[in-house]
Amino acid sequence: MSKNWIIVIIAVSFLGCKTEVSVPKPKNLMAEDIYLDLFFELELLRVYQNRGTSSAVIDSLYEQIFEEYDADSALFRSTHQYFQSQISDQQIRTDSVIARIEREVVRFDKLDSLKAQEKSINE
């Protein structure tokens, strides 16, 4: 499952990056470290969603994530488009997000395994 997400993330990052396109720097460009944290959390939210988390929970978490970073989807989108236009740098950014997601998915899997063990013990 985690390999599928890695492929999806890479594909999404490259779809907008086939050729270097001059994208003007947004007036409200997010700091790169904040952008990376937000990018990570939004992608991690997709993992939750694909694991069956309810839409209401996903929507609530989505809003909470943006509030936490004092941002909105338009600010993230414009920053993301700008960073995507920098192909080699964006590949490095994307790789770092993928690595973080992989570590988090391992934690999810361990937690799921522990829950399954606990359930079988209690039965």
N, C-alpha and C positions, 0 to 999 in steps of 0.2 A: 504494500500500500504506500509506504513512504517513497519508494522509487518512482511511483506514478506521480506523486506530488512534485518531486524534484524535476521530472520531465516537464510537467505542466508549467512550473515556474520558469524554467529555462526557456521553454517555447514562448511563453507570454513576454518574457523580457526581450527575446529576439524578434518577435513579430514587429514591434515598433522600431527595430534597430537594423533593418536590413542594409541600409546605407546611411552614412552619416548625413544627417539633415540638420541644418542650422536652425535650432530652436532658440528663440530669444529668451534670455534669462528673465524669469518672472520677477516682478517688483518685490513680491513677498516670498522669495525662495526660502524654503525650510533649511535649517542647518543640516548638513549631511548626516551627522550622528542621530539627530531626531528623526530625519527621514528614514534612516535604516531601522530604527526601533519601531517606527510606525508601520513601515513596510513589513517587517517581521510579524508584528502583532496582527495585521490584517491577513497575512497569509496563514498564520496559525489559526485564525478564526475560520478560515476556509477548511482547514483540517478538522476542526470541531464540527463544522457543518456537515462535512462528508462522513463523519462518524455518527451522524444521526441526531445531533443536538437540535432541539426544536427551533423553529423560526423565530419565535418570540424571544428566546434566550439569545440567539444570534443577533437579532436586531438591537436588543438591549446592550449587548456587549459591543456592538459596532459603534453605537452612540457613545458609550463609555470610553472606548479607546480614543475617539477623536477629542472628547472632553479632556481626557488625561493629557493629551499633547497640545491642548489649546489650538486645535486645527479643525478644518472641515474637509470634506471630500474634494472640493474644488481646489483648495490649497495643495492637498496631497497630489491630486491629478496633475496640476501644472508643474509641480516640482518633479514628479515622476516623469513626465514627458521631457522636461529639460534634461534630467539625468540620463534618460534613455538615449538621448541624442549623442551622448558621449559613450560610444560603444564599448571601448576597452575598459574604461573606468566603471561603467555600469555592470560589465561582466564580473568585475571584482566585487562590486557591491552585492550583486545577486548571489555570487558564490558564498559570501559571508552570511547572507540571509538563509540560504539553503543549508549551510552547516548548522546554523542555530536551530532551524526547523528539524533537522535530522536528530539533533540532541533532544529536542523536546518530544518528538515522536517516540523516541526510545523510552523516555519517561512515561508517556501515555501507555505504551505497550506494557511496561513493567507494572503500572498501576492497574491496568485491566487484568493482568495475570494475577496480581495479588487479590483483586476483588473476586476473581473466579475461584481461586484457592480458598478464600474465606467462605464463599458461598457453598463450596463442596464440603468444607469442614462442618459448617452449620447445618447441613442437610442430613 
